[in-house]
Amino acid sequence: MKAIRIHQYGGPEVLAQVEMQRPAPGANEVLIKVKAASVNPVDWKIRAGYMKDFLPLTLPATLGSDVSGTVEEVGPGAARFQRGDEVYASLGLEGGGYAEYAVAKETIVAEKPGTLDHVQAASVPVAGLTAWQTLFEVAQLRAGQKVLIHAAAGGVGNFAVQFAKAKGAYVIGTASSKNQAFLGELGVDKAVDYQKTRFEDVVHDVDVVLDTIGGDTQERSFKALKKGGILVSIVQPPLQELAVKYGVRALFYGGHPSSSNLTEIARLIDAGKVKTVVETVLPLAEARRAHELSQNGHGRGKIVLKAA
């Protein structure tokens, strides 16, 4: 099979297409014939070696967490799927998705949303799971609560807006001037243009802050929370002294693969309550170009590699 691998850490040029043996599913695993794999910012951060201290790769390695495709083969003990089933999954940070075939434990694989094609479905898992788990498992967001979502037009942010709206929360989103109309399409109740307004001047007493930016934005977010509220960051551990000062909780969260969460997300997508945003589709062989686009902070939609 063809796969895009790295043999060393470095820039986009270290991504190389190789021919390698097709993997075989082990116990409780399925072999997925990959139709599409999406590119997430964490992919180039892993490739560049920024995460090797806490996520050391065994090189050479195949990157890519998000896949959508069909079940090609099932391993011993795997009973949830059969050959030909259309599925999608987050393979976790260990990756393996930039290839024509990928192996996954069946506990992290879910039936693909029926209303999406494979390119659209591949754009969902990592960003969707991160948003879902942060809002509902960590922050315990409930109907009627107020949530502030930073970079609400971004990959995680746009899913978080739609999930929070589906839950019945009041959603405040920050984005640049050019993305204000997009926030309206997503359904935010209050859009804040961070290029014109300091959000903490106009946002107060929120129950939950989803921080996707870090740094100064994270520190200023404490002022927007009500007492007893919670800030959850997906980019850097929050300062606990600020949490104490403002009488709130503050946590760092990274997300994890989950078949059950993907099934819930698929239900919302198929019910028309959540839409995907794919901006760029490239062939698998152009993974270098995809990484360049991701690293340069291209548009608001996902970048997807089409494997077949």
Secondary structure by P-SEA (a helix, b strand, c coil): cbbbbbccccccccbbbbbbcbbbbcccbbbbccccccccaaaaaaaaccccccccccccbbbbccccccccccccccccccccccccccccccccccccbbbbcccccccccccccaaaaaaccaaaaaaaaaccccccccccbbbbbcccccaaaaaaaaaaaaaccbbbbbbcccaaaaaaaaccccccccccccccccccccccccccccccccccccccccccbbbbbccccccaaaaaaacbbbbccbbbbbaaaaaaaaaaaaaccbbbbbcccccccaaaaaaaaaaaccccbbbbbbcc
